[in-house]
C-alpha cells in the first residue's frame, strides 16, 4: 500500500476537500487526516459565472485560465495543510460541464502546476476514458463504496447529496449499480443565495419555514431524466431551466419545494433490487429537512455515514485517492452497471513531469508491465 491524498472540489462550490488514504487500490489500509479549504465568495461567484456559459467558453479563455490557476493553488494549499507524507495525489478537478450525450465532460485544474508545487505524481482526468468508451462518466464512487462496505450487510445504498445527488447500490455477490438520481443541493443552494445571500440553506431553516408547491414539484418531476433507467448522469445545471417555475413562490416556499424535489427524485429512482439500509454522505446530510424527508419517503432505515464510522465530509476526496491508485495499477474505475460502458474501463492520467525520480519510482513500481 502507499499513501495517497485525494482532492475533490464538487459542484456545491463550497471548497476543496483533501483527505488521506493508505491503499493498494483494492483494499483500504487506513484513513488519515482530512481538511476542507473553503472557496472565497469572490471565487465562488466567478465559478458560478463560468457555469452559466460553460458550453460556449473556449479552453483558452483568459478568465477560465485565471480561475483554473487560482483553483489549483487552493488545492496546493489544502495538501500542505494536511502535512502528511503522501506519495501520490488523486486530483479530480472542478467539473464545469458534463454532457456525456455529446461525449463531453470537462474538469478544470492544472495537474502540471499541482505536481510541480508539491513535487509529487498526480493522477487526474478520471472521467474522459469512460465517456470515450460510451459511458456516462459518472458516478465513479461505487467501487470505493464497495471497498469501504466490504463487511456490511447487503443490499446497501450509499447516497451522496452534493451539488448533484448520486447513488451507489451495493448488491450481493459484488454487484454494483449506480446513477445520478437528481438535483442534490445545487438548486437549493442557488435559491438560498439568491434570496438570503447565504450560499446554502443553513440547517434547512428556509425550507422548514415554507410550504411545498405540489404543482411546481409535479412540473419539476416531469423532466425526461426521471423516466430513464440507470445508468445515467447529470450536469450541475441540468434542472436550472426549471427554476423559472418557482418565480411566483416566496423564498420559503421555493426552498421547501426544492428540498422536496431532491427527496422525491431519490425516492422515485427505479432500483433493480431494494436496499436494506440507506447511508447518506455529502453536504446534504447536514440538512435536517432533507434527511427527515428521506426517512419519511424510504421504507428502510436512513442514516448519515457517520453511523458506520465513515467521514461524510471526506468521503469523496478519499474516493479519488483510492481511484488514483486504481488508475496507476490499470484497474477498472467504471463498470457496465455504474456508467453504462460495455465492459469495465480504467481511466485517469498519471502526471510525472518534474517529479523527482525517487518519488516517481514509488508509484511506477505499481504500474502493470
C-alpha positions, 0 to 999 in steps of 0.5 A: 500500500502507499499513501495517497491524498485525494482532492475533490472540489464538487459542484456545491462550490463550497471548497476543496476537500483533501483527505488521506488514504493508505491503499493498494487500490483494492483494499483500504489500509487506513484513513488519515487526516482530512481538511476542507479549504473553503472557496472565497465568495469572490471565487465562488461567484466567478465559478458560478459565472463560468457555469452559466456559459460553460458550453460556449467558453473556449479552453483558452479563455483568459478568465477560465485560465485565471480561475483554473490557476487560482483553483489549483493553488487552493488545492496546493494549499489544502495538501500542505495543510494536511502535512502528511507524507503522501506519495501520490495525489488523486486530483479530480478537478472542478467539473464545469460541464458534463454532457456525456450525450455529446461525449463531453465532460470537462474538469478544470485544474492544472495537474502540471502546476499541482505536481510541480508545487508539491513535487509529487505524481498526480493522477487526474482526468478520471472521467474522459476514458469512460465517456470515450468508451460510451459511458456516462462518466459518472458516478465513479464512487461505487467501487470505493463504496464497495471497498469501504462496505466490504463487511456490511450487510447487503443490499446497501445504498450509499447516497451522496447529496452534493451539488448533484445527488448520486447513488451507489447500490451495493448488491450481493455477490459484488454487484454494483449499480449506480446513477445520478438520481437528481438535483442534490443541493445545487438548486437549493443552494442557488435559491438560498443565495439568491434570496438570503445571500447565504450560499446554502440553506443553513440547517434547512431553516428556509425550507422548514419555514415554507410550504411545498408547491405540489404543482411546481414539484409535479412540473419539476418531476416531469423532466425526461431524466426521471423516466430513464433507467440507470445508468445515467448522469447529470450536469450541475445545471441540468434542472436550472431551466426549471427554476423559472417555475418557482418565480411566483413562490416566496423564498420559503416556499421555493426552498421547501419545494426544492428540498422536496424535489431532491427527496422525491427524485431519490425516492422515485429512482427505479432500483433493480433490487431494494436496499436494506439500509440507506447511508447518506454522505455529502453536504446534504446530510447536514440538512435536517429537512432533507434527511427527515424527508428521506426517512419519511419517503424510504421504507428502510432505515436512513442514516448519515455515514457517520453511523458506520464510522465513515467521514461524510465530509471526506468521503469523496476526496478519499474516493479519488485517492483510492481511484488514483491508485486504481488508475496507476495499477490499470484497474477498472474505475467504471463498470457496465452497471455504474456508467453504462460502458460495455465492459469495465474501463480504467481511466485517469492520467498519471502526471510525472513531469518534474517529479523527482525520480525517487518519488516517481519510482514509488508509484511506477513500481505499481504500474502493470508491465 
